[in-house]
Amino acid sequence: MNVAWNDSTPIYRQLRDRVVAMILDGVLKQGDALPSVRQVAADFQINPITVSKAYQELVDENLVEKRRGLGMYVTDGARDALLQSERERFLREEWPALHARLQRLGLDLRELLATTGRREAEDRS
């Protein structure tokens, strides 16, 4: 995990969001252990209570489970659940503003997708 904390969001939320991103990106897979609270606190020079709070949110969301004496592990189905909730959130919160901006700028979605496809092909060459 790369660290660049911002002041607008509590660190425990940022840490939680980083773990979520790692699950979505496949860096952490179901059954994988999360780094220990002590290790994360030491690595990022933050209070262990902050790490515990972030991890507890993940437990509350059923994305990770506590295994007594063993640590925290990514639950089965965590990535699928995150994909579904993140897609719903994107469509509800981000897409309307993005769509409105595309319309204001007179950009056509098909044209944008075609441009992206060409750029990706050029990058592969």
C-alpha positions, 0 to 999 in steps of 0.5 A, a space after each residue: 500500500 502506497 501512503 499519501 494521506 489527505 486531510 479531508 477524510 479520516 485516516 481509518 476511512 482512507 485505509 479502509 478504502 485502500 484495502 477495498 481497492 486492493 480487493 477489487 484489484 485482485 491484490 487481496 483475494 478471498 482467503 488472503 490474510 490482511 497485514 496485522 494491525 501492528 504491522 500496518 501501524 508500524 509501516 505507516 506510522 499511525 495509531 494501531 487503534 486507527 488500523 483496528 477501526 478501519 479493519 472493523 469497518 471491513 468486518 462490519 461490511 462482511 468483507 473480512 473476517 476475524 479468525 481468533 488468534 490468526 488475524 483478519 482474512 478476506 471473506 469468500 465473495 468479498 470482491 463480487 459484493 464490492 463490485 456490485 456495490 461499487 457499480 451501484 454507487 457509481 451509477 447513482 453518484 458519479 455517472 449522472 455528473 459525468 454524463 451531464 459533463 459529457 453532454 455539456 462538452 458535446 462529447 458522444 460516448 461512442 466517439 469517446 469509446 472509439 478514441 479510447 480503443 484506438 489509443 489502447 491499440 497504439 499503446 500495445 504497438 
